[in-house]
Amino acid sequence: MPDSDIKPDLCPACGARNDCSLADPRTADQACWCYAVSIDPAVLEALPAALRNQSCLCPRCAQVEAQLQAAARPIP
C-alpha cells in the first residue's frame, strides 16, 4: 500500500475507524486510547512492515477491547 493510501483515522489491518484522537484535529491535543492499553508486540509485528507506525490499529485488531472495557468500569 503506498504511503498516500494510509489514512491516520483508519485501522491499517481492517480499514475500520480506529478512534485515534491524534488523527482528529479537534482532539489532537488529547492522548490516544492506545496509550492506556498494552498491545502485544506480536500483533504489531504481524502487520506488513510498510503499515507499521503509520496509524493506530482499531481496538478489535489491537486485541485490547477487554482492557478498554475494564478501564471504563467504575471502581466499587
N, C-alpha and C positions, 0 to 999 in steps of 0.2 A: 504494500500500500504506500503510495507516495506521501511524503510529509504533508502535501497540500490537502490530502484527503482526511487527515487526522483532525477530528473535532474535539476540542478540550472538554465539551459538555457531554460527550458520548463515551460509553464504555468501549475500549478497544477490543474487547473479547466478543461482546454480543451486539453492540450498537445501540443498546438502550441508554436512556438518560442516566448519568452517573451521579447526579445531585452534588457535584463538586462546587463548593462555594467559591473557590478560586477562579473557576471558569466563568462565573457570572459577575459582570462588572458591578452589579448592585450589592453583591455580598463578598467581593474580592478581598475586603479587609478582615474577613472572618476566617477562622481556621476551618479547614475541610473536615468532614465527618471521619475521613480516613486517618486523621491524626490521633483519634481516640480509640483506635482498634489495633489489633495485632494481626497483620496479614502474613500468612505462611509464605516464606520466600519461594517455596516450590510453585505456588500459584503464579507468582510474578515471573519466575523462570520458565513457566510453560508458555508464556506469550512469545511470539516471534520477536527477536531482538529489535527489529525496526519499530515495534509498537511499545516497547518498554519506556517508561519515564516520559511519555508523551501526554497522557491523560489518565485520570483515575479510572479504575475499574468500578463497576456498579457494585453495591453491597452483595448481590447474589453471586456474581462472578468472583468477587474477592473472598467469598465464603465466610462472611462476617455478620450475617443477618442476626444470628443468635447473640453475638456480642452487643450489637446495637440495641436489640430488644431488652437485654439485661440492663444496659446502661440507662434506658428510658424508664425502667420500673422505679417507682418511688421506694425509698428505703423506709421500712416499717419503723 
